Amino acid sequence: MLAMKRPEPRAGLLEINSYVPGRSTTHRRAQVYKLSSNETPLGPSPNAVRAYQDVAGDLALYPDGSSAPLREALSRAYNINPALIVCGAGSDELLNLLARAFLGPGDEAIHTVYGFLVYRNAILGAGARPIAVPESNYTADVDAILEAVTPQTKVVFLANPNNPTGTYLPYDEIKRLRQHLASDVLFVLDSAYAEYVRSEDYRSGMELV
């Protein structure tokens, strides 16, 4: 008789810890806004609400998977070729898509030790090895990242500003990091919280595109 076996996921998936979200309630029953989830106390844009209401009658129809109208609008707003724009359901989906597209068994990908936790999960999910690089005073260290690069490094993930520490690297340091990475290493610059930064030496990184 054949021994009974069950399907097994790849080993990296078993190393992913369950996500523990932050608290959404208080003892005072006050409304809580989770900045770590990019929530805003201002509510949704009235323009977004009207746009949603305008298409409410078409919600039963299958959406445009290529997000063509949105990519065209973003292209005009930021002067970027729409063919270079990928839309997704939040950054988690995009980060996982990038990991699956550029990483596999035997590869390495770098993130900072206090970087966004999805980086490690996406790397493990793709079967690659996550390399957690030390930070300096809870801030990404460009030299430490560059020292961690090996021939197996395929991707560098960096949140700027970082969630959850709230620190950031000046644009000159971002450019230095890109300039010293090999051209075949994908540099993923996550600027999800760019709107929170008001410092003159900060840039979202759009200029690098």
N, C-alpha and C positions, 0 to 999 in steps of 0.2 A: 504494500500500500504506500502511495506517495505521501510524504509528510505535508501537512496542511500549512500553507504560508499565506500571509496577507500582504497586500501591496504596501510598500514602504516609501515614504517621501525621501527626497535627497537629504543627506545628513545635515546640511546647513540649516534646513528649515527647522530641525529639532533644537537648534541652538537659539532660536528667536524667542525672546521673552514676551509674555502677554503684555499688551499695552495697558497702562494704568492711567486713566485720565485725571486731570486736576479736578478739585471740588467745584461744583456748580451751584452750591447752596450755602447760605450762612445762617447762623442762629437768629439773626435779626430779620430774616425773611426779606432782606433787601435784594434787589435785582443784581445779579452778578454777570459781568461781562468778562469773558476769558480772552485776554489779550494773547495768550499762548495759542489760541485757535483763530486769531485774527478777527475776533468779533468786534463790532463797533457799537458804542452807546448811541450813535446817531440814527441807527436803523437803516433799512435799505434805501437806496437812492430812489426818489420819486420817479425818476426817469426809468429805472429798472422795473419798478412796480407797474408803471404804465405799459412798458414793453411786454411784460409778462401777461398783463390783462388783455393786451391786443391779440395775443396768440393763444389765449386760454381755450378757445373753441377748437384749436387744432392739436391739443395735447394727445389725442388718440393716435396721431400720425407718427410714424417712425422719424426720429430726428436725423438731420444731416450729419453723418458720422465724420465727415471731413471738416466740419465747422467752417466751411468756405466763407460765408458772409462775415463771421467773426474774424477770421484770419485776414480778410481783405480790409476790414475796419482797423485792425491792429497795425496792418501794414501801412495804411495811410497815416495813422497817428504817430507811429514811431519810425517811419521811413525805412522799413525792413522788408525784404523780399518775402511775400507770403508763403513761398515754398519752404522757407526756413522756420516757419512758425508751426508749433504743434500745440494743440489745445487738449486739456484733460480735465477730469473731475477732481480738481484740487492738486496740490503738489505731490501728495502721496502717490497718485497714479502715475504722474510724470516721472518721478524718481524711480519707481519700480520699472517703468518702461525703459528708461535709460539703462538701468542695471541689467535687465534681460537682453537688451540690444548689444551691450558692449562688454559684458562680463560672462565668464563661465568657469568651470573647474580649472584650477591651476593659476587663475588670475588673482591679482590683488587690487584692492581699492582703498584709498586713504580717506579718513575723516578725522576730525579733531575729537579729543576725548570727551568734551562737553558739547559736541555738535548735535544737531537734530537727530533723535533716535531712529528715525526712519532710514537714515543712510545705512546703518549697520544691518538693519533688517532686510533692506533691499539687496545689499551685497550678499548676505547669507542666502537669501532666496534665490539668487542667481547661481549659487554654487561656488562663489568666489570667497576669498579670504579678506575680512575687514582688518585694516591696520589703523588702530586708534593712536593718533599722534598727540603728545602732551601739549598743553596750552601754557601760555605765560600770563599769569594774573587773570585767568579765565578768558583770555583772548587768544585767538589763533596766532600761531607763530610760523611765519613763512619759512624761515630757515629750518625749523624742525620738520615741516612738511616736506621740503626739498630733500632733507637728509633721509627721510623715510622711503623715498622713491627707489624702486628696484626695477630690474628688467621685466618683472612680472606685473608692475603697476600699470593698470589700464585706465583708471578713473580716479580723479580727486574731487571729493565732495566738500564744498565749503559754504556755510550759511553766513551771509554778511548783510545786515547785522545778524548775530547769532540768536537762535532760540534754543535754550532758555536763558542764557547768561545776559543778553542785552548788549554785549560788547561788539565792536566792529573794527575792521581794518580800513585805513585810509586807502583811497584809490591808487596811490602810488605803490603801495604794497601789493595790491591786487594785480597791478600790471607787472610788477617784478616777479610775482609767482607765475603768472602766465608765460612770461618771457623765458623763465628758466626751466619750465617743464618741457619735456620732449614733445615734438609736434604730434606724435601719435598717442599722447595721453589726453583723454577727454577731461576738460576742466569744467565741472558743474558748479556754477556760481548761483547759489540760491538766495535771491534778494526779496523773499516774500514779505519782509518787514521794512522795506526801503522807505516807505512813507513815514516811518517813525523817526528817521534820522534827519537832523537839521544842520549838521556840521558841514562846514565849507569844504573839508577835505574828503567828503564821502561822495561816491558815485554808485549807482545801482549796478554798473557793469554793462549796461546796454551799449555803451560806446565800444566795447570789445567786439561786439557782433559786426 
